[in-house]
Amino acid sequence: MYVLTTIGLAALLILPACASFHGNLNYDSPSRRHTNLGINVPVVFRRSYKRGAIALAPSQLNFTHAVASGDPYPDSVILWTRVAPSLISSDSNVTVEGTVPLYNHDTEIYIQADANPICVDWKVMRAAGNATGNNTLPVSSGTAYTTADIDYTIKVEATGLSPFTAYSYQFTVCGSDNTSPIGLTKTAPAYEADIDQLKFAVFSCSNYPNGYFNAYGNAARKAQQDYVVHLGDYIYESATQGERAHNPAQVLFSLYDYRTRHGQYRTDPDLQLLSRDFAWIATWDDHEVANNGYRDGFSALNNTEESFRNDGPSISVDQRKMNAVRAYFEWMPIRQVDMDDNLRIWRNFRMGRLMDLIVLDTRNYDRSITDLNYNTDYISLIADDASRSLMGSHQENWFYRQLSESADRGATWRVIGNQIIFSRIIEGFGINGDNWNGYTANRNRTLKHLYDNSIGNNIFLAGDSHQNWVSDLVWLGEKAYDETTGAGALGVEFAGTAVSSTGNRKPLNGTDTDARARLDQSPVLQWQDGYYRGYFLMAVGKDRIETQFFGSPTVATRNAYDLPLANFTVLAGDNRLSRPVAGGSVESGSLRGGEVEHSNLTLNTETGGWEVVRFDQMYITTPSSS
């Protein structure tokens, strides 16, 4: 990399360099409608050459957090990395605070800070084993710059790619042999393509101090999925100590806090492995910002002067959300989609004529007040109000339109990726007002749209609860339903457990007992398990969906054990789980009309061998639980 020491030479290079700055999507606004959210690229560039500034040498830089890819389209994919002198995040909050106009990032840091732009080349090649083309020649390439302004992150869109094609990619510090790990990714099928099958590994709720991310590593080593779907709680904002103590050691509020936490998570080797080798489609839940969030606050911080003064370091609800969202877009391989009035993450992926993956935000976009732990009775009183919405009218109307357009274009399946349990589940304490049960009208509007428009083959995905739940999708009290046969349903819900967050802390027999009670109280619920951490693999085919749930026998240690828990089938056009549900037998929990057999027969995903494995401790012991 050439060292520029004169303003004159900088002026000669400003045009091509600015183009490379613009190549890094992290300098752009997350919204095409709100350009002031972006970073002032000319100012950043001019600052870099003030006072004869000298750039960091390639030998001083590292690709500190490996690589990642995400949001696959038929002709493009987002590539991500971070190249920096250290693991430490930028400690300046100037981009999101002070007297600057709302969401304006043009502050003094871009003029006065002495953070030189780092130049990175990137390239995409056809993956090894691809039958067509030269696997060493780039099919897409470019150059981008980064600085401390965006925490040294790089995010680019690789374009000109072929649909449903596997690629490898790599970043290189300009003018050097300092390279990132080689990543693997895959584009989406063409919108009208005739696709036989797509496979998705589905995850949620990864709490770093609670346990190791064994589920990520197992799915990466087995490599059975085409894409990864993460339904949120990718990070946690809490402050937990112990073997894998949170960094920073306090609850997150500032931009630096959130950046540092994202950075800590991306040091995990299993997260790095799954991010390196598969394209992710992610949405956030509440903990990417704060617990039980809604439009005006969180469970531990409300939009009042009293809460502002007493419940945090004098950072308001809106400012905290702004900080968290800024860090999320910097650190995740997510497209900066169009949005209106807030930072939008809800979006749709048309995967050939096989399916639409409709990704929602039922947490942070425009959600009515939720259960904040101290207002549970109030939420119970208003849960049926027609005015309550998880999404706000803008997103709701978009959602219903996506469902209709998917059916009209002839897509076989509609898969809805949302954060929280959709089905009406009754637990020991009653109804959970923080999921769709607390927003009855919103759920009923969704069901009415599906029934009125005869839209079938609907699959809801959910996380959040830290337990496994599989249900027929039913409008209870409005449409007839037979829990034995499934007749009357219009789809299925697969709600997965956590990667490592706490579920039911009872021993295995105790969680099985609790699961049986939940089935007794909730007729739509067909299988429930609260003991295991893990994920599920969903294979979407033309005539059926096959979903396999896997459990981690323990997350108290890092290991490669992967325990099959249950298998489910949904036939196209049936709109219900095939009977006997799960083939009549599962590994744990409780199964309606079936048996539970604790075999503990577990796959070691490193050796490929099977063995009987049983651990008494599920989680890392920590001074406090999140």
C-alpha positions in Angstrom: 0.0 0.0 0.0 1.5 3.4 -1.0 1.9 6.0 1.8 0.4 9.3 0.8 2.1 12.3 2.5 1.0 15.3 0.6 -2.3 17.0 0.2 -1.6 17.3 -3.6 -1.3 13.5 -4.1 -4.4 13.0 -1.9 -6.3 15.4 -4.2 -5.3 13.4 -7.2 -6.6 10.2 -5.7 -9.8 11.4 -4.1 -12.1 10.4 -6.9 -11.2 6.7 -7.2 -10.8 6.4 -3.4 -14.2 7.9 -2.7 -15.6 5.3 -5.1 -14.0 2.6 -3.0 -15.4 4.1 0.2 -18.8 4.0 -1.3 -18.2 0.3 -2.1 -18.3 -0.4 1.6 -22.0 -0.6 2.4 -21.3 0.3 6.1 -20.7 3.9 5.0 -24.2 4.0 3.4 -27.4 4.7 5.2 -29.4 1.6 6.3 -32.3 3.3 4.5 -32.4 4.7 1.0 -35.1 7.1 2.2 -32.9 8.5 5.0 -29.6 9.4 3.4 -28.5 11.3 6.4 -28.1 8.1 8.3 -25.0 7.4 6.2 -21.4 8.6 6.8 -20.1 11.6 4.9 -17.6 9.8 2.7 -15.8 12.9 1.3 -15.2 14.2 4.8 -13.9 10.8 5.9 -11.5 10.7 2.9 -10.3 14.3 3.3 -9.6 13.7 7.0 -7.5 10.7 6.2 -4.9 12.9 4.5 -4.8 15.9 6.8 -1.5 16.8 8.4 0.4 14.2 6.3 -1.3 11.3 8.0 0.4 7.9 7.4 -1.7 4.8 6.9 -1.3 1.7 8.9 1.1 -0.9 7.3 -0.5 -4.2 6.2 1.7 -5.9 8.8 -0.1 -3.9 11.5 -3.5 -5.2 10.5 -5.4 -8.4 11.1 -8.8 -9.8 9.9 -9.8 -9.9 13.5 -13.2 -11.7 13.3 -12.9 -13.9 10.2 -15.5 -13.5 7.5 -19.3 -13.8 6.9 -21.9 -13.6 4.2 -25.6 -13.1 4.1 -28.9 -12.0 2.5 -28.4 -14.0 -0.7 -30.2 -12.8 -3.9 -30.1 -14.7 -7.2 -27.4 -12.4 -8.5 -25.7 -11.1 -5.4 -24.7 -11.7 -1.8 -23.4 -9.5 1.1 -19.8 -10.2 2.2 -18.5 -9.0 5.6 -15.2 -8.8 7.4 -13.3 -6.6 9.9 -9.8 -5.5 9.3 -8.2 -3.6 12.2 -5.0 -3.2 14.3 -6.7 -5.0 17.3 -9.8 -6.7 18.5 -10.8 -3.5 20.4 -13.7 -1.6 19.1 -13.8 2.1 18.5 -14.6 3.9 21.8 -16.1 7.0 20.2 -19.9 7.5 20.3 -19.7 10.8 18.3 -21.5 9.3 15.3 -24.7 8.8 17.3 -24.8 11.4 20.0 -24.7 15.1 20.9 -26.4 18.0 19.2 -26.1 16.6 15.7 -29.4 16.3 13.7 -31.3 13.1 14.3 -29.5 10.2 12.6 -26.9 12.5 11.1 -23.4 10.9 11.2 -21.5 14.0 9.9 -19.7 14.9 13.1 -16.3 16.2 14.2 -14.8 12.7 14.3 -14.7 12.7 10.5 -12.6 15.9 10.5 -10.4 15.6 13.6 -10.0 11.9 14.3 -6.7 10.3 13.1 -8.0 7.0 11.9 -6.6 6.3 8.4 -8.6 4.5 5.9 -7.7 0.9 5.4 -7.8 -0.4 1.9 -9.1 -3.9 1.2 -9.6 -5.8 -2.0 -12.2 -8.6 -2.2 -12.9 -11.3 -4.8 -15.5 -14.0 -5.4 -14.7 -17.3 -7.1 -16.7 -20.3 -8.0 -16.4 -22.7 -5.1 -14.2 -25.8 -5.4 -16.2 -28.7 -6.9 -18.4 -26.4 -9.0 -18.9 -28.1 -12.3 -18.8 -24.9 -14.4 -16.1 -22.2 -14.8 -12.6 -21.7 -13.5 -12.5 -21.9 -9.7 -9.5 -19.6 -9.4 -10.6 -16.7 -11.5 -12.7 -14.0 -9.8 -16.3 -13.6 -11.1 -16.8 -10.5 -8.9 -14.3 -8.3 -7.2 -13.7 -4.8 -5.9 -12.0 -2.5 -3.4 -13.3 -0.9 -0.3 -12.0 1.2 2.6 -12.8 1.2 6.3 -11.9 3.2 9.4 -12.6 3.4 13.1 -15.8 5.4 12.1 -17.5 2.1 11.4 -15.5 0.0 13.8 -13.2 -1.2 11.0 -15.9 -3.3 9.5 -16.2 -4.0 5.7 -19.5 -4.9 4.1 -19.8 -5.2 0.3 -22.4 -6.5 -2.1 -20.8 -9.0 -4.6 -22.9 -8.7 -7.8 -23.0 -10.3 -11.2 -23.3 -13.8 -9.7 -25.3 -16.8 -11.0 -28.4 -18.0 -9.2 -28.3 -20.9 -6.8 -24.5 -21.2 -7.1 -21.8 -21.9 -4.5 -18.9 -19.5 -4.4 -15.8 -18.9 -2.3 -14.6 -15.4 -1.4 -11.7 -13.7 0.3 -10.5 -10.3 1.4 -6.9 -9.0 1.1 -5.3 -5.9 2.5 -4.4 -3.8 -0.6 -0.9 -4.2 -1.9 0.0 -7.1 0.4 -0.3 -10.8 1.0 -2.3 -10.2 4.2 -5.5 -12.2 3.5 -8.6 -13.2 5.4 -9.8 -16.8 5.7 -11.6 -18.1 2.6 -15.3 -18.0 3.0 -18.0 -20.0 1.3 -21.4 -18.7 0.3 -24.4 -19.5 -2.0 -26.7 -17.3 -4.0 -30.5 -17.7 -3.9 -32.4 -19.5 -6.7 -33.8 -17.4 -9.5 -37.3 -16.1 -8.7 -39.1 -18.3 -11.2 -36.7 -21.3 -11.0 -38.0 -24.8 -10.6 -36.2 -25.9 -7.4 -36.5 -29.4 -6.0 -35.4 -28.7 -2.4 -33.8 -26.1 -0.2 -32.4 -26.7 3.3 -32.2 -24.2 6.2 -30.5 -24.5 9.6 -32.6 -22.4 12.0 -31.2 -20.9 15.2 -32.1 -18.4 17.9 -31.0 -17.1 21.3 -27.2 -17.4 21.7 -26.2 -16.2 25.2 -22.4 -16.2 25.4 -21.9 -16.7 29.2 -24.6 -19.3 29.5 -22.8 -21.9 27.3 -20.8 -22.7 24.3 -22.2 -22.3 20.8 -22.0 -26.1 20.0 -25.1 -25.9 17.9 -23.4 -23.6 15.4 -20.3 -25.9 15.1 -22.4 -29.0 14.7 -24.4 -27.6 11.9 -21.3 -26.2 10.2 -19.5 -29.5 10.3 -22.5 -31.5 9.1 -22.9 -29.0 6.3 -26.4 -30.2 5.3 -28.0 -26.8 4.9 -28.0 -24.4 2.0 -28.5 -21.3 4.2 -28.6 -20.3 7.9 -31.7 -18.5 9.3 -31.2 -16.7 12.7 -34.4 -15.6 14.3 -32.8 -13.2 16.8 -31.2 -12.8 20.2 -28.0 -13.2 18.4 -26.4 -11.2 21.2 -27.5 -10.4 24.7 -27.3 -6.9 26.3 -27.0 -8.2 29.9 -23.9 -8.3 32.1 -23.1 -11.8 33.2 -19.8 -13.0 34.8 -18.2 -16.5 34.8 -16.2 -18.7 32.5 -17.4 -16.8 29.4 -18.0 -13.5 31.0 -19.7 -10.8 29.0 -17.5 -8.1 27.5 -18.0 -5.2 28.3 -18.8 -6.2 31.9 -21.8 -3.9 32.1 -25.3 -3.8 30.6 -25.1 -2.4 27.1 -26.2 1.2 26.4 -23.6 3.0 24.3 -22.4 2.4 20.8 -19.1 1.2 22.1 -20.9 -1.2 24.4 -22.8 -2.8 21.5 -19.9 -2.9 19.2 -17.7 -4.6 21.8 -20.4 -7.2 22.5 -20.8 -8.0 18.8 -17.0 -8.3 18.6 -16.9 -10.7 21.5 -19.5 -12.9 20.0 -17.6 -13.1 16.7 -14.5 -14.4 18.4 -16.4 -17.7 19.2 -14.9 -20.4 16.9 -18.2 -22.1 16.2 -19.9 -18.9 15.3 -17.0 -18.1 13.0 -17.2 -21.5 11.4 -20.9 -21.3 10.6 -20.6 -17.7 9.4 -17.6 -18.4 7.2 -19.1 -21.4 5.4 -22.8 -20.4 4.9 -24.9 -17.4 4.0 -27.0 -16.1 6.8 -30.5 -14.6 6.8 -30.9 -12.9 10.1 -33.4 -10.8 12.0 -33.2 -9.4 15.5 -35.3 -10.2 18.5 -35.3 -8.0 21.6 -31.9 -8.6 23.2 -29.9 -7.1 20.3 -31.2 -3.9 21.9 -32.7 -4.7 25.3 -35.1 -7.2 26.9 -38.8 -7.0 26.1 -38.5 -4.0 23.8 -41.4 -2.2 22.2 -41.8 1.2 20.5 -41.4 3.3 23.7 -39.1 1.3 25.9 -37.9 -2.0 27.4 -38.5 -4.0 30.6 -35.7 -2.2 32.4 -35.7 1.2 30.7 -38.8 3.3 30.0 -39.3 6.5 28.1 -39.7 8.6 31.3 -37.5 11.0 33.1 -37.5 8.8 36.2 -36.3 5.8 34.3 -33.8 7.9 32.3 -32.2 9.1 35.6 -32.3 5.9 37.6 -32.2 2.9 35.2 -29.1 3.5 33.2 -26.2 5.8 32.4 -28.5 8.6 31.3 -29.0 7.2 27.9 -32.6 7.4 26.6 -34.7 4.7 25.1 -34.4 6.2 21.6 -30.7 6.8 21.9 -30.0 3.3 23.1 -31.9 1.8 20.2 -30.0 4.1 17.8 -26.7 2.8 19.3 -27.7 -0.8 19.1 -29.0 -0.6 15.5 -25.9 1.2 14.3 -23.7 -1.6 15.7 -26.0 -4.4 14.4 -25.8 -3.0 10.8 -22.0 -2.6 11.1 -21.4 -6.2 12.3 -24.0 -8.3 10.5 -23.9 -9.4 6.8 -27.4 -7.9 6.3 -28.7 -5.8 3.4 -29.5 -2.2 4.1 -33.1 -2.4 2.9 -35.5 0.4 2.2 -37.5 1.5 5.2 -39.9 4.2 6.5 -39.7 6.2 9.7 -37.5 3.7 11.5 -34.7 1.2 10.8 -36.3 -1.6 8.9 -35.2 -5.2 9.0 -38.3 -6.9 7.7 -37.9 -8.2 4.1 -38.7 -11.1 1.7 -36.6 -13.7 -0.1 -38.3 -15.3 -3.1 -36.6 -18.7 -3.4 -37.6 -19.9 -6.9 -41.2 -21.1 -7.3 -40.6 -23.3 -4.3 -41.1 -20.8 -1.5 -41.0 -17.3 -0.1 -39.1 -16.7 3.1 -40.8 -13.7 4.7 -38.7 -12.2 7.6 -40.6 -10.1 10.1 -39.7 -7.7 12.9 -42.2 -8.2 15.7 -39.9 -6.5 18.3 -38.4 -3.1 17.4 -40.2 -1.6 14.4 -43.5 -0.4 15.7 -44.7 -2.7 18.5 -47.4 -1.8 21.0 -46.5 -2.1 24.7 -45.6 -5.5 25.8 -45.3 -7.4 29.2 -42.6 -5.5 31.1 -42.7 -7.9 34.1 -44.4 -5.2 36.3 -47.5 -4.7 34.1 -48.6 -8.3 33.4 -52.2 -7.7 34.6 -52.5 -4.7 32.4 -51.3 -6.6 29.3 -53.9 -9.3 30.1 -56.6 -6.7 30.2 -55.7 -5.1 26.8 -54.4 -8.2 24.9 -57.6 -8.4 22.8 -57.7 -4.7 21.8 -58.0 -4.2 18.1 -55.4 -1.4 18.3 -52.6 -3.7 19.4 -50.0 -4.7 16.9 -46.6 -6.4 17.0 -45.5 -4.8 13.7 -47.4 -1.5 13.2 -49.7 -0.9 10.2 -47.0 -0.3 7.7 -45.3 -3.7 8.3 -48.6 -5.5 8.8 -50.0 -4.5 5.5 -46.7 -5.3 3.8 -46.8 -8.8 5.4 -50.3 -9.6 4.3 -49.4 -8.4 0.8 -46.3 -10.7 0.7 -48.5 -13.6 1.7 -51.0 -12.9 -1.2 -48.3 -12.2 -3.7 -46.5 -15.4 -2.8 -49.7 -17.4 -3.4 -50.5 -15.5 -6.6 -47.1 -16.2 -8.1 -47.5 -19.9 -7.5 -44.9 -20.4 -4.8 -45.5 -23.7 -3.1 -44.7 -22.7 0.4 -44.8 -19.5 2.6 -42.2 -19.7 5.4 -42.5 -16.9 7.9 -39.4 -16.1 10.0 -40.5 -14.3 13.1 -39.1 -14.0 16.6 -41.9 -15.2 18.9 -44.4 -18.1 19.2 -47.4 -17.5 17.1 -49.7 -20.3 18.3 -52.0 -20.0 21.3 -50.1 -21.9 23.9 -51.2 -22.0 27.6 -48.4 -22.4 30.1 -48.4 -23.1 33.8 -48.6 -19.4 34.6 -51.2 -18.8 31.9 -50.8 -16.8 28.7 -47.5 -15.2 27.7 -48.3 -11.6 27.0 -44.9 -11.0 25.4 -45.6 -13.2 22.3 -48.5 -13.3 19.9 -50.8 -14.2 22.8 -50.5 -10.6 24.0 -51.6 -9.3 20.6 -54.7 -11.3 19.8 -56.1 -8.9 17.1 -52.8 -9.0 15.2 -52.8 -12.8 15.2 -56.5 -12.9 14.2 -55.9 -10.4 11.3 -53.1 -12.7 10.1 -55.3 -15.8 10.3 -58.3 -14.1 8.7 -56.1 -13.0 5.8 -54.9 -16.6 5.2 -58.4 -18.1 5.5 -60.2 -15.4 3.5 -57.7 -15.7 0.7 -57.4 -19.5 0.8 -53.7 -19.3 1.3 -52.3 -22.6 2.5 -48.9 -24.3 2.9 -47.9 -21.8 5.6 -44.9 -22.5 7.9 -44.2 -20.2 10.9 -40.7 -20.2 12.4 -40.1 -18.9 15.9 -37.3 -18.6 18.5 -37.3 -16.5 21.7 -38.7 -19.0 24.2 -35.5 -21.1 24.6 -37.6 -24.3 24.2 -38.9 -26.5 21.4 -42.6 -26.3 20.3 -44.3 -27.8 17.3 -47.9 -27.0 16.6 -50.6 -27.1 13.9 -51.4 -23.6 12.8 -55.0 -23.0 13.9 -57.5 -20.2 14.4 -58.9 -21.6 17.7 -62.4 -20.6 18.6 -63.1 -19.5 15.0 -62.4 -22.5 12.9 -63.1 -26.1 13.6 -60.0 -28.2 14.5 -59.4 -31.8 15.2 -56.2 -32.2 17.3 -56.0 -35.9 16.5 -56.0 -35.6 12.7 -55.0 -32.0 12.3 -58.1 -31.2 10.2 -58.9 -27.5 10.1 -55.3 -26.3 10.3 -53.8 -24.1 7.6 -50.1 -24.7 8.3 -47.5 -25.6 11.0 -45.4 -23.8 13.4 -41.8 -24.9 14.2 -40.5 -23.0 17.2 -36.9 -23.8 18.2 -34.9 -23.9 21.3 -31.9 -21.7 22.1 -28.3 -22.1 21.0 -27.2 -21.6 24.6 -29.7 -19.4 26.5 -31.4 -20.8 29.6 -34.6 -23.0 29.1 -36.2 -25.2 31.7 -33.6 -25.8 34.3 -35.2 -28.9 35.7 -33.6 -32.3 35.2 -34.7 -34.2 32.1 -37.6 -36.1 33.7 -38.9 -32.8 35.2 -38.9 -31.1 31.9 -40.7 -34.0 30.3 -43.4 -33.7 33.0 -43.8 -30.0 32.3 -44.1 -30.7 28.6 -46.9 -33.2 29.2 -48.8 -30.5 31.1 -48.4 -28.0 28.3 -49.8 -30.5 25.8 -52.8 -31.1 28.1 -53.5 -27.4 28.2 -52.9 -26.5 24.5 -54.7 -28.6 21.8 -52.7 -27.2 18.9 -49.4 -28.2 20.5 -48.1 -31.6 19.2 -44.6 -31.7 20.7 -42.8 -29.8 23.4 -39.3 -30.0 24.9 -37.7 -27.6 27.3 -34.5 -29.4 28.2 -32.1 -29.4 25.2 -30.3 -26.5 23.6 -29.9 -26.8 19.8 -31.4 -26.0 16.4 -33.5 -27.5 13.7 -32.9 -28.3 10.0 -35.8 -27.7 7.7 -35.7 -29.3 4.2 -38.3 -27.6 1.9 -39.3 -29.7 -1.0 -42.0 -29.6 -3.7 -44.2 -32.2 -2.1 -43.2 -32.0 1.6 -41.2 -30.3 4.3 -39.1 -32.5 6.5 -37.9 -30.9 9.8 -35.3 -32.4 12.1 -34.7 -31.1 15.6 -31.2 -31.6 17.2 -30.1 -31.0 20.7 -26.8 -30.3 22.5 -26.5 -32.7 25.4 -24.6 -30.0 27.2 -23.3 -26.4 26.5 -21.3 -26.3 29.7 -18.3 -27.4 27.6 -17.3 -27.0 24.0 -18.0 -30.3 22.3 -19.2 -31.8 19.0 -22.2 -33.8 20.3 -25.4 -33.6 18.3 -28.4 -35.5 19.5 -31.4 -36.1 17.2 -34.6 -35.2 19.1 -37.5 -35.4 16.7 -38.5 -35.5 13.0 -41.6 -34.0 11.5 -43.2 -34.1 8.1 -45.7 -31.6 6.4 -47.1 -32.7 3.1 -47.9 -30.0 0.5 -51.6 -29.2 0.6 -52.2 -31.0 3.9 -51.7 -27.8 6.0 -50.9 -29.9 9.1 -48.3 -32.1 10.6 -48.4 -35.6 9.1 -49.8 -38.3 11.5 -48.6 -40.1 13.4 -46.8 -36.9 14.5 -43.0 -37.4 14.5 -43.5 -41.0 13.4 -44.9 -41.7 16.9 -41.6 -41.4 18.8 -39.3 -38.6 20.0 -36.1 -38.4 22.1 -37.4 -36.0 24.8 -40.3 -33.9 26.0 -43.9 -34.9 25.3 -45.5 -36.0 22.0 -49.2 -36.0 21.5 -50.3 -39.6 20.7 -46.7 -40.8 20.8 -43.8 -42.1 22.9 -40.7 -40.6 24.5 -37.6 -42.8 24.4 -34.4 -41.5 26.0 -31.8 -43.2 23.9 -29.1 -40.6 24.2 -27.6 -42.0 21.0 -25.5 -39.0 19.8 -23.5 -38.1 16.7 -20.0 -36.7 17.2 -19.8 -34.3 14.3 -16.0 -34.2 14.4 -15.4 -38.0 14.2 -18.7 -39.0 12.5 -19.1 -41.7 15.1 -22.2 -42.4 17.2 -22.2 -43.0 21.0 -24.4 -42.9 24.0 -23.8 -39.6 25.7 -25.4 -38.1 28.9 -24.4 -35.1 30.9 -25.8 -34.0 34.2 -25.0 -30.3 33.7 -26.5 -28.4 30.8 -25.2 -24.8 31.3 -22.1 -23.1 32.4 -22.4 -22.1 36.1 -22.6 -18.3 36.3 -23.0 -15.9 39.3 -26.3 -14.8 37.7 -28.6 -16.0 34.9 -29.9 -14.1 31.9 
